[in-house]
Amino acid sequence: MKISIIDKGSGIAQAFARAIGADIQGRFIYIPESKGAGYLTGLSWGGDLRMMIRNYHLKEDVIIERTNELAEGQEDMVFLLSGILPSPIHPAQQLLPEQANILICRHAVSSIMEMPSNTIFGSVTIAVSKAYLHRLFGQLDHPVVTSVLQAGENFVLETGISPQIISTAGDMLQQAVPQSLESPYYKLKCEEMLYHIFAILMQREAVPAGTMHINDIKAIYAIKHQLQAHTNEPPSVSALAKEAGMSEPKLRKLFRQTFGKSVFEYHQAARMQIAARLLREKRLTVSEVGYQLGFTNLSHFSRVFAQHTGIKPKKYSAM
């Protein structure tokens, strides 16, 4: 299913709900059984802070072409925290978790959102005015933080998540405060998540992230998807640069600027995410996982896995 949506600054939830025939009950949008299961919900605190929670899966692929038409002077930053909600157990269904990461961009960046079928979407999206961010974090002296606070129109940055973010997300799902306290409670949790995000940014290599041309953003994300689709093959930077239509130095610079990792580091991290899932959810042996991911030396696989997770794969699979 392909859906085209024009976002004038209030988000895409209502338009998405109408397109799939969802049931709207108060601030909750329930996915119809014919389309999948789960819900979306959100809250807003004036024009400075908004939040949307996605906790659902779909039975068919959905692609949303979103074009943003913001009001003059509206300079929101969007923080999309994917794969941070605890996955519901569906014993009769083969559902895949979405990749866990944080995408930071200007609201002005129009985009294509791909939602594959049979994938659990457990994400929180926070839209914040730049003025509000400056009040919270304007005193921090770090090049990456400054880049976010001063982000131009086509700004995109992606980073990993932390245990603290996952814990806060779990609190939001399990909150048991009275309805009259719901709004201030969620606002505090939104701000808590933002503090955890900026703590991660301050651990990032101190290289400023600048505005990119929209075509470069598309090219860098096409490379990311290619790396994720071919985790058992070592990446060739020269081949990727040629396919993207840019020089190798430019590719290396923009890729590290966006993801905080080199192409090879990102490739290895993606492999280890898959390895962790195969060990934990599919219960494959260490050797089966290593060979499936293209490792011919299992001792090397074990070392790489421990470098990324802090634990040997055999011990991880027994947890």
N, C-alpha and C positions, 0 to 999 in steps of 0.2 A: 504494500500500500504506500502510495506517495502522497504527502500532504504539503501544500504550500501555505505558509503562514506569514503575515505581516505583523511584526511586533512593534507597537507604538510606545513601548516602555513599561507595560503592565505585565509582561510575560506571555507565555504561549499555552498555559494550561487550559484555559477555557476553549480556545480554538481547537486544541488537540482533543479535548473531551467531546466537542460537537462532531468532529470528524470521525471518531470511532463509536459514537453513540453511547458514551459513558453516562452513568447515573450520577447526578450531582446532588449531594446531600450536605447542605451547609458549606463548610470549607473543604469537604472531602469529595473527591472525584473517583468513583469506583469503576474499574475496568469491567465491561460486560463479560459474562462467561463465554460468549461466542468469540471474544477477542483475546481472552486470557484471564488473569486474576490479579487482584491487588488494588492499590489506590495511589492517588496523588493528593497532597494537601499542602496548604501554604498559609503564611501569615504575613502581614505587612505592618510596618511601624512608620507611618508618614511616607515622605518621599526619600528618606535616607537609607532605609533598611528593609529588605524583603527576603523571604525564605520560601523555598519549595522543597518538599520531600517526595521522592519517587520510590515506591516500594511495590513493584509489580513485575509480571512477565507477560509476554505477548505470544500468541499462537502463530502469527505471521510477521514477516519482516516489515518494518515501518521506516520510511525515510521522510524526514521533515526538512523541507527547504525553508529556512527562516530568513526573512529580510527585515532588518531593523530600520524603523523610521522614528527616531527619538525626537523629543521636543527640544527646541533650541536651549542650549545651556545644560542639558542633561548629560552628566559625565559619570555614569555608573561603572563600577568594576564588578565583574561576575566571577565568583569562586564556585566551580563545579567540583564537588567532592564525590567521586564515583566509587562504588564498591565498598562503602564504609558501614552499611547497615548489616546486621546479622541476617544470614540467609534463612528463610523459612524452609522447613523440611517437607519435601514432596516425594514420598517413597515411590509413587507410581509414575513420576515424571523424571525425565532426564534433562535437568535444567543446569545451565552453565552460569557461573558468576561472572559479572562484568569485571573488567580490569580495574584494579584499585589504583587511583591516582587523583591528583588535584590539578585542574585546569584553571588558569587565571587569565582573563582577557577583558578587554573593553566591551561594554554592551553594544557598542557601535559595530562590532565585527559580525557581519551577516555570516551564516554558517549552514552547513548540511549536517543534520543529526541522523545517524544511522542506529536503529534499534533492532538488532537481529532477533528472530524468533527464539523461543525456549531459552532465553537469557534472563537471569534475575537482575533487575535494575534496583539497586539499593543505594540511592544517592541523595545528597543534600545540595541544593543550589542556593547560594547567598548572593544577592545583588546589593551593593553598597555604594552610596554616593562617594565621590572622591573627597568631598569636604568632611564627611563622617570619618573616613579612613585617616585623614590628616589629623583629626582630633584624637584618634586612638593611637596612631603610630608615627605621627609627624616628628616626634622627638628622637626616633631611632636613627643612628648613624651607620648605615650599611648600604653599599651600592645597589644590591638587588632590591632591598626595601624601597630605596629612593626611586628605582626604575618603576616599581609598581605604583607608587604614589604619584609619579609624574607621567604615567603611561599615556602615550599618544593613541591615535585612533586605531591603528592595526597592531595592537600589542597582544602577544600570546606567550604564556609561560606555563610549563607543566612541571610538576614535582611529585614526589612520593607522599605517602601518608605516614602517620605515626600512631602508636598504640593509644596515645592520649585522644586523638581524633576519633578513633573507633570507640573508645570508652564514652566520650561525650555523645556520639551518635546513638549509642545504646541507651544512654540516659534519656534522650529525646523520645525514643520509642516507648520506653517503659515508664514515662512520667506518670505520677499519680497525684498531681496537685489539683485542687478544686478548679472548676472551670473559670472562676473569676480571677484566678492567678495564672491561667494558662498563657496569656499573651506576655506578661513580664517574664515568666519562666523561660519561654522559648527565646525571647530577646536576649536574656542572659546567656543562654546556650549558644546562640548565634555568635555573640561576641566572644565567648570562650573558644569556639572553633576558630574564629579569626586570629585570636592570640596564638593558638597552637600552629596555625598556618604560618604566621609571621616568625614564630620560633624556628620552624623548618627553613624558611627563607634565609634566616640569619646564619644557618649552618652551611648554606650553599656557597660555592666558590665565589669570591668577591669580584665578579665580573658583571658590569652593568648590562641589563637586557634592554635593547632599544626597539623602536618601532620597525616592523618589517612590511614590505609590500605584500598585499593580499595574495599575489601569485606565489611569492616565496613561502608564505604560510601554508598554502595548499600543497606546494612541492615538498616541504619538510614533513607534513603529516602523511603524504603519500609514501614517503620513505619510511616513516614510523610503521605504517600499516604493512609495508612490504617486509620489514624486519620481523614483525609479529607473525606474519604468515609463513616465514621461512626460517624458523628458529633452529632447524637442524643443519643449516648451511652458513658458513662464515661469510659475513658481508664483505662486498668489494666496494670501497669508497669511490673508486674511479668509475665503476659501472653505475653506481647510484647517482653520482654527480652528472654523468653523461645523460642518464635517463631524466634527471631533474632539470637539465639544461642550465647548469651552473658549474662554476669551477670547484675543484676539490677544496681549496681553502675557504671559499664562501660556504660550501655545504658544512664543513666541519665547524665553522664559526656559528652559523645559524642553528645548527642542530644542538650544539652545546648550550647556546644562549637559550633555546627553547626548553630543553629537557634536562640541562644541568649535567649531562653525560656525553661522552664521545659516542660515535656510532657503535663501536665495538662494545663499550661498557653497557650501552642500552641493550644491545643484542644479548649479552650475557645475562643481564638482569631479567629480560623477558624469558629467557630459557629457564632461569631458576624459579620464576613464578609458575611456569608450567610444570616444572619438576616437583615443586611443593604440592601443587594440586593433584598430580598423578600419584604421589606418595600418600597423601592424606585422604583424598576422596576416592581414587580408583584402586588404592591398595596394591599398586604394582610394586615389585621388588626394586631395590636400588639398581641392580644390573639392568633390569628391563627399562627403567626410566633413563638411565645413562645412555644405553644403546639407542633408545627411541629418539633421544635428543642429539644424536650424532657423536657422542663421546666414545672413542675407542679405548681410552684408558680410564678405568673406573676410579682409580686413585685420584686422577686429575679432576674427575667429575665431583668426587667427594670434597676435595679441597675448594673448588669453585663454589659449590653449594654452601659450604661452611662460611666462606668469605661473605656471601650475600645474606645469609640467614642467621649466622652466629651459632649454628648447630650442624653436626654431621647428618647426612641424609638417613642413615640407618636409625639413629636416635630420633630424628624427626618423625619417621614413619611409625615409630612405636608410641608416640605421644597420644 
